[in-house]
Amino acid sequence: MNLTEVNRGIEKHKKRKRVGRGPGSGHGKTSGRGHKGQGQCSGYSMHVGFEGGQFPLFRRIPKRGFNNMWARTIASVNVGDLNEAFKDGEEVTPQAVQDRNLAKGRYEFLKILGEGELKRKLKITAHRFSASALEKIKAAGGEAVVLPGPKPVVKNKMKPKPSR
């Protein structure tokens, strides 16, 4: 194998497509825009779900229920799962829980639930705790530290106008 053959077909700096430079370029005449129609004009743009006037798929599919896009995502971890993942006297933080794959995906709050038995003395730091989880942590000789969450959203700071 020669070193010259290693990078065959791989281009670090790809040349840009030069359109409208004659028929020999492969992108001449219509410059890749096709014939007629709205798409041939400059400044043309269409919204994401546009299907050429056909009734869009998004509007054809039935919608069910309510989707709260502002809802906080909460990851929950049971007290029993902490036994295998952490050693006695270790500190349990949201980052440590994520590193050990106990809470997967993206989340804003970590909640500790009371399912299972806690056999180790741990210092657990989380945003929320269930009542049974707090009891089990205290019974095992551990400590529960509550992290502050984000500030609540104030909808209207304007004071009402006095009536005349």
Residue pairs with C-beta under 8 A, 6 or more apart in sequence:
17 27
17 32
18 25
18 27
19 25
19 27
19 28
19 31
19 32
20 27
20 28
20 29
20 31
21 27
21 28
22 28
23 29
30 40
33 39
33 40
34 40
38 44
38 46
49 56
49 57
49 58
50 56
51 57
72 108
72 109
72 149
73 105
73 106
73 107
73 108
73 109
74 107
74 108
74 109
74 110
74 111
74 128
75 97
75 103
75 104
75 105
75 107
75 109
75 110
75 111
76 103
76 110
76 111
76 112
76 113
77 97
77 102
77 103
77 110
77 111
77 112
77 113
77 126
78 112
78 113
78 114
78 115
78 116
79 112
79 113
79 114
79 115
79 116
79 117
79 118
79 133
79 136
79 137
80 115
80 116
80 117
80 118
81 102
81 116
82 92
82 102
82 118
82 120
82 122
82 124
83 116
83 117
83 118
83 119
83 120
85 97
85 100
85 102
86 92
86 96
86 100
86 120
86 122
87 120
88 120
88 121
88 122
89 120
89 121
89 122
90 96
90 120
90 122
90 123
91 122
91 123
91 125
92 122
92 123
92 124
92 125
92 126
93 125
94 103
94 110
94 125
94 126
94 127
94 147
97 103
97 110
103 110
108 149
108 150
109 127
109 128
109 149
110 126
110 127
110 128
110 147
111 126
111 127
111 128
111 129
111 130
112 124
112 126
112 128
112 129
112 130
112 133
112 137
112 144
113 130
113 132
113 133
114 130
114 131
114 132
114 133
114 134
114 135
114 136
117 136
118 136
118 137
118 139
118 140
118 142
119 140
120 140
120 142
121 140
121 141
121 142
122 137
122 140
122 142
122 143
123 142
123 143
123 145
124 137
124 142
124 143
124 144
124 145
125 145
125 147
126 144
126 145
126 146
126 147
127 146
127 147
127 149
128 146
129 137
129 144
129 146
133 144
134 144
137 143
137 144
138 144
